[in-house]
């Protein structure tokens, strides 16, 4: 399944839904800082996935992925402010 991208607070979030072994849907997300150079992007990028639980549809899995990724971006920004 193709990743869907969204810009959020200076970062680009790409979320992909994937079917797990119980016919439920999980997600993987990738966070990249928008203004970083290509060399810096690779070290600053974050990729995470949810492999437990599961969601009934790919749309719900993507929505859950967006929310988790947005929380991580908020946390990264809060750490930068200190």
Backbone torsions as a table, in degrees:
resi	resn	phi	psi	omega
1	UNK	NA	144.2	-177.4
2	UNK	-77.9	147.0	177.0
3	UNK	-75.4	142.1	173.3
4	UNK	-107.6	132.5	-174.0
5	UNK	-107.3	151.3	177.4
6	UNK	-151.1	139.4	174.9
7	UNK	-88.8	138.0	-179.2
8	UNK	-149.6	113.1	172.9
9	UNK	50.5	43.9	176.4
10	UNK	89.2	6.5	178.0
11	UNK	-125.6	155.2	172.1
12	UNK	-108.1	127.3	179.2
13	UNK	-111.1	128.1	175.3
14	UNK	-117.5	123.1	-178.1
15	UNK	-118.1	134.3	177.9
16	UNK	-124.5	132.2	174.3
17	UNK	-92.5	143.3	179.1
18	UNK	-141.5	138.9	179.7
19	UNK	-76.1	134.3	178.6
20	UNK	-97.0	-172.3	-174.0
21	UNK	-72.6	-14.5	179.4
22	UNK	-101.1	20.1	-177.0
23	UNK	60.4	26.5	171.5
24	UNK	-108.9	170.3	-175.8
25	UNK	-110.5	133.9	173.5
26	UNK	-115.1	-179.1	-179.5
27	UNK	-139.5	160.0	169.7
28	UNK	-131.7	139.8	176.1
29	UNK	-130.2	153.5	179.4
30	UNK	-130.0	129.7	-179.9
31	UNK	-115.1	129.2	177.3
32	UNK	-133.2	137.1	177.8
33	UNK	-72.8	131.0	-174.1
34	UNK	-65.0	-40.2	-171.1
35	UNK	-96.9	7.3	-179.9
36	UNK	-78.3	150.5	174.5
37	UNK	-72.7	164.5	-177.2
38	UNK	-57.8	-42.0	-179.1
39	UNK	-64.9	-40.7	-179.5
40	UNK	-76.2	-30.0	-178.0
41	UNK	-57.7	-43.6	-175.7
42	UNK	-60.2	-39.6	-179.3
43	UNK	-78.1	-23.9	-178.2
44	UNK	-93.5	-12.4	-178.4
45	UNK	-67.9	150.8	178.5
46	UNK	-128.9	131.5	174.3
47	UNK	-128.1	129.0	179.4
48	UNK	-139.8	161.9	177.0
49	UNK	-144.2	157.0	173.5
50	UNK	-106.2	125.0	-178.4
51	UNK	-122.5	3.7	177.5
52	UNK	-121.8	156.4	179.2
53	UNK	91.2	-99.4	179.6
54	UNK	108.3	155.7	-177.7
55	UNK	-127.9	155.5	-173.7
56	UNK	-70.3	-32.2	-177.5
57	UNK	-135.2	160.3	177.1
58	UNK	-64.4	-32.8	179.0
59	UNK	-64.2	-40.7	178.7
60	UNK	-68.3	-38.8	177.7
61	UNK	-63.2	-43.4	178.1
62	UNK	-63.5	-42.5	178.2
63	UNK	-60.3	-44.1	177.2
64	UNK	-62.2	-40.6	178.0
65	UNK	-62.0	-42.4	177.6
66	UNK	-58.6	-47.2	-175.6
67	UNK	-64.6	-41.6	178.7
68	UNK	-66.3	-43.8	-179.7
69	UNK	-65.1	-40.0	178.0
70	UNK	-62.9	-39.6	176.6
71	UNK	-62.6	-40.4	178.6
72	UNK	-65.4	-40.5	176.7
73	UNK	-62.1	-44.7	177.9
74	UNK	-58.1	-41.5	178.9
75	UNK	-66.3	-41.6	177.3
76	UNK	-61.0	-42.5	179.1
77	UNK	-66.3	-38.9	178.9
78	UNK	-65.1	-38.0	178.1
79	UNK	-67.4	-35.1	178.4
80	UNK	-66.9	-28.4	-177.8
81	UNK	-73.8	-21.6	-176.7
82	UNK	-79.1	NA	NA
